[in-house]
Amino acid sequence: MSPQQQTLKGKVAIVTGGTRGIGEAIVKLLASRGADVVINYTSDSSESLAKNLIEQVKTHGVKAVSVQADMGSLDAPKKIVNAAVEAFGKIDIIVNNGGVADFKPLTDLTVEHYEKIYNVNVRGPLFLVKESIPHLQEYGRIINISSVAARLGLAGSSVYASSKTALESLSRVWATELADKNVTSNSVNPGPVLTNMLSSLGPEFVDGMQKSTERAAFPRFGTVEEIANIVGFLAGPESQWVTGDVLSGNGGYLYL
Ligand SMILES: NC(=O)c1ccc[n+]([C@@H]2O[C@H](COP(=O)([O-])OP(=O)(O)OC[C@H]3O[C@@H](n4cnc5c(N)ncnc54)[C@H](OP(=O)(O)O)[C@@H]3O)[C@@H](O)[C@H]2O)c1
């Protein structure tokens, strides 16, 4: 391994929603750079994915554990932090990646829809970071996975889009509040990536997204690895002077 690849040796990373899509790619990248990883997931069907992933990342000479916890539940943040501390004794990097998307026009909005999305996308990350504080090390990293949806004003995205805007706002507050420990806190803003989440919104939505990429500088969907690479930069020592920021990963789909 080159020194560049081992920049995270000895670090402990938590990745929420780490079994599939962008989260899985982030787990692989952080492990390949030497970090031990706590992989969170929620569905029973992802248990075997988590097991396989743990075996895969071990080939980098790192350790990994998984923890099943629904980030939308009140006890998930503590459960994930306890798993990290029990396995590794500390936390260096938190990647708030796990998220849910669902689109509804204003007229169809319900409190249940709002709570389903906000509890996972906003409340979960907020309390995960809060619970981590006693264990979060000097020069730690908080990386929140936002979305271009936070700025697009897409019809039907009131709840999802605003949940991502809230997450970006939390990144900035934490950048200020945790600076005394030299912790940085940033958001990554992916454009459309063809994962299960995007497919779950339906073929018409995927089609629309595909067409919308045609106006981008690079007219295609992004890949999970392209997003993970940005997270890798933010997790590493070379990003110390970047905090409270939003890094786009969208191939020129949306210029901030
Ligand atoms: N794909 C895109 O186009 C796109 C664009 C912009 C931003 N994003 C953001 O990127 C992040 C990852 O999305 P993705 O596209 O990679 O989705 P994905 O392939 O559907 O994977 C979602 C991951 O999140 C986990 N997850 C879902 N609900 C959870 C919960 N309540 N508690 C804990 N984990 C949960 C899933 O765990 P299980 O496997 O256990 O279900 C899975 O590991 C999300 O925050 C999303 O908003 C995605």
The ligand as an SDF file (V2000), in Angstrom:
LIG
                    3D

 48 52  0  0  0  0  0  0  0  0999 V2000
  -28.4870    7.9650   -4.8880 N   0  0  0  0  0  0  0  0  0  0  0  0
  -28.5870    9.2430   -5.1340 C   0  0  0  0  0  0  0  0  0  0  0  0
  -28.8840    9.6620   -6.2490 O   0  0  0  0  0  0  0  0  0  0  0  0
  -28.3050   10.2450   -4.0420 C   0  0  0  0  0  0  0  0  0  0  0  0
  -28.1690   11.5800   -4.3990 C   0  0  0  0  0  0  0  0  0  0  0  0
  -27.9280   12.5210   -3.4150 C   0  0  0  0  0  0  0  0  0  0  0  0
  -27.8070   12.1270   -2.1040 C   0  0  0  0  0  0  0  0  0  0  0  0
  -27.9390   10.8200   -1.7640 N   0  0  0  0  0  0  0  0  0  0  0  0
  -27.8140   10.4620   -0.3410 C   0  0  0  0  0  0  0  0  0  0  0  0
  -26.8180    9.4630   -0.2030 O   0  0  0  0  0  0  0  0  0  0  0  0
  -27.0890    8.6700    0.9510 C   0  0  0  0  0  0  0  0  0  0  0  0
  -26.9930    7.2020    0.5790 C   0  0  0  0  0  0  0  0  0  0  0  0
  -27.9750    6.9250   -0.3880 O   0  0  0  0  0  0  0  0  0  0  0  0
  -27.8730    5.7160   -1.4350 P   0  0  0  0  0  0  0  0  0  0  0  0
  -28.3490    6.2470   -2.7130 O   0  0  0  0  0  0  0  0  0  0  0  0
  -26.5530    5.0780   -1.3430 O   0  0  0  0  0  0  0  0  0  0  0  0
  -29.0200    4.7570   -0.8660 O   0  0  0  0  0  0  0  0  0  0  0  0
  -29.1850    3.1730   -0.8480 P   0  0  0  0  0  0  0  0  0  0  0  0
  -28.3620    2.5030   -1.8780 O   0  0  0  0  0  0  0  0  0  0  0  0
  -30.6410    2.9570   -0.8300 O   0  0  0  0  0  0  0  0  0  0  0  0
  -28.5750    2.7840    0.5750 O   0  0  0  0  0  0  0  0  0  0  0  0
  -29.1370    3.3350    1.7050 C   0  0  0  0  0  0  0  0  0  0  0  0
  -28.3600    2.8810    2.9170 C   0  0  0  0  0  0  0  0  0  0  0  0
  -28.9180    3.5670    4.0410 O   0  0  0  0  0  0  0  0  0  0  0  0
  -29.3510    2.6230    4.9840 C   0  0  0  0  0  0  0  0  0  0  0  0
  -30.5280    3.0820    5.6840 N   0  0  0  0  0  0  0  0  0  0  0  0
  -31.7400    3.3830    5.1620 C   0  0  0  0  0  0  0  0  0  0  0  0
  -32.5820    3.7080    6.1480 N   0  0  0  0  0  0  0  0  0  0  0  0
  -31.8540    3.6010    7.2990 C   0  0  0  0  0  0  0  0  0  0  0  0
  -32.1650    3.7790    8.6560 C   0  0  0  0  0  0  0  0  0  0  0  0
  -33.3940    4.1290    9.0460 N   0  0  0  0  0  0  0  0  0  0  0  0
  -31.2140    3.5540    9.5850 N   0  0  0  0  0  0  0  0  0  0  0  0
  -29.9630    3.1750    9.2210 C   0  0  0  0  0  0  0  0  0  0  0  0
  -29.6090    2.9750    7.9290 N   0  0  0  0  0  0  0  0  0  0  0  0
  -30.5510    3.1930    6.9990 C   0  0  0  0  0  0  0  0  0  0  0  0
  -29.6090    1.3450    4.2190 C   0  0  0  0  0  0  0  0  0  0  0  0
  -29.5000    0.2500    5.1200 O   0  0  0  0  0  0  0  0  0  0  0  0
  -30.2050   -1.1680    4.8020 P   0  0  0  0  0  0  0  0  0  0  0  0
  -29.3040   -1.8130    3.7590 O   0  0  0  0  0  0  0  0  0  0  0  0
  -30.1810   -1.8760    6.0970 O   0  0  0  0  0  0  0  0  0  0  0  0
  -31.5730   -0.8820    4.2920 O   0  0  0  0  0  0  0  0  0  0  0  0
  -28.4970    1.3900    3.1690 C   0  0  0  0  0  0  0  0  0  0  0  0
  -27.2840    0.8870    3.7030 O   0  0  0  0  0  0  0  0  0  0  0  0
  -28.4580    9.1180    1.4530 C   0  0  0  0  0  0  0  0  0  0  0  0
  -28.3070    9.9850    2.5390 O   0  0  0  0  0  0  0  0  0  0  0  0
  -29.0480    9.8620    0.2690 C   0  0  0  0  0  0  0  0  0  0  0  0
  -29.9860   10.8250    0.6680 O   0  0  0  0  0  0  0  0  0  0  0  0
  -28.1840    9.8680   -2.7040 C   0  0  0  0  0  0  0  0  0  0  0  0
  1  2  1  0
  2  3  2  0
  2  4  1  0
  4  5  1  0
  4 48  2  0
  5  6  2  0
  6  7  1  0
  7  8  2  0
  8  9  1  0
  8 48  1  0
  9 10  1  0
  9 46  1  0
 10 11  1  0
 11 12  1  0
 11 44  1  0
 12 13  1  0
 13 14  1  0
 14 15  2  0
 14 16  1  0
 14 17  1  0
 17 18  1  0
 18 19  2  0
 18 20  1  0
 18 21  1  0
 21 22  1  0
 22 23  1  0
 23 24  1  0
 23 42  1  0
 24 25  1  0
 25 26  1  0
 25 36  1  0
 26 27  1  0
 26 35  1  0
 27 28  2  0
 28 29  1  0
 29 30  1  0
 29 35  2  0
 30 31  1  0
 30 32  2  0
 32 33  1  0
 33 34  2  0
 34 35  1  0
 36 37  1  0
 36 42  1  0
 37 38  1  0
 38 39  2  0
 38 40  1  0
 38 41  1  0
 42 43  1  0
 44 45  1  0
 44 46  1  0
 46 47  1  0
M  CHG  2   8   1  16  -1
M  END
$$$$
